[in-house]
Amino acid sequence: MLALAVGVFSIITTELGIVGVLPQVAARLDVSTSTAGLLVGSFAFAVALSGPFLTLAASRIDRRVVLATTMGVFAISNAVYALSTQFELTLAFRIVPALLHPVFFSVALVAASRFGRGADATRATAQVFAGITAGFAFGVPLTSYLADHISLPAAFWFGAAVNLLGLIGILVFLPAMPPGERLSYGRQVAVLRDGRIWLTILSIVLVFAAQFSVYGYFAEYLGTVTGMDGTWISAMLLVFGITMIFGNFAFAALLRRGVARTVPLFLLLSVVGYALVFAFGAQFAPMIAVVVLWAAVHSGGLIVSQSWLSRDTADAPEFGNSLFVSFSNLGITVGTTVGGWALAALPTRALPWTGIGFALAALALVLLRLALDRRASARPTAVAARQ
């Protein structure tokens, strides 16, 4: 479990660590910050395209081989980031590991379930995916700290070292895991026949677009608008990640009381959060408190969206997970792209309005979906009454 958790941690650190060092990357590669944002968006777009297809293909391969190969590819990619000064080469090696990203997460989940039994399976899965939160809490800010206090290449060598640690752990501690029986492709795709699921999927795209149109330029915003230096930005990234740990549990508790009530609440809180980022962005001390609130709301995006989609994919949970990974990353692509456009065309302080716009659009789709659900549930009652 620890080996898998380290692997997940290293992937999140590679995927999102670049958020905290985007201005340094832009300077090193001699491109604008908005252009450097493509390094975040391209990773997410590759994940979005490859998710369901490569996950299905990888189900025929020994899971230990898939996990180890992914770690090796990520380690090589981080080494390229550390050595390259060419934007095109760096961009290419953002796309290559991204193709394996959704496969790793899907396979790690299957592996955790295999190692556990009953309640232990749930605990094992939780231990593995604790690496996600750890990546936000420690991997991303540590990457920023190393870039600011040592060098940008040192930050990427750290990512490569963690990848290699995950690779060694997988090779040493995981047994061979040949593929077992899997659902047919047709049975999995059947969950997409209900048109209402597409409203759910589109709302998830908009949720992640809202989040990453702003968070994707976290360092740029705090540096340019708030006037924080690299040390403060690293500290804020650490605060952001640690706050997410507690926010995740808070939203989990809300979801247990009702998914249909929690999803609209999360989106309303997101709108309020981005409004506060805009209102207090230029004020140093208040912005510290706003970052805490921002992180607490941001933490709900993953668990709330996954719970929202899982209602529609209960008959094919693995396929549902791949859909979630793909479309959430499509949202990240859209968000970072639009955020980059906003940075290029508008004052940096206006960036939170992209998050507000996406969040309101997602809220409209969620309310439409809930209205259709109520109408669908009312039909059998009306038919029974007439009979």
ABEGO torsion letter per residue (X at the ends): XAAAAAAAAAAAAAAAAAAAAAAAAAAAAGBBAAAAAAAAAAAAAAAAAAAAAAAAAAAABBAAAAAAAAAAAAAAAAAAAAABABAAAAAAAAAAAAAAAAAAAAAAAAAAAAABBEAAAAAAAAAAAAAAAAAAAAAAAAAAAAAAABBAAAAAAAAAAAAAAAAAAAAAABBBBBBBBBBBAAAAAAAAABAAAAAAAAAAAAAAAAAAAAAAAAAAAAAAAAGBBAAAAAAAAAAAAAAAAAAAAAAAAAAAAEAAAAAAAAAAAAAAAAAAAAAAAABAAAAAAAAAAAAAAAAAAAAAAAAAAAAAAAABAAAAAAAAAAAAAAAAAAAAAAAAAAAAABBAAAAAAAAAAAAAAAAAAAAAAAAAAAAAAAAAAAAAAAX
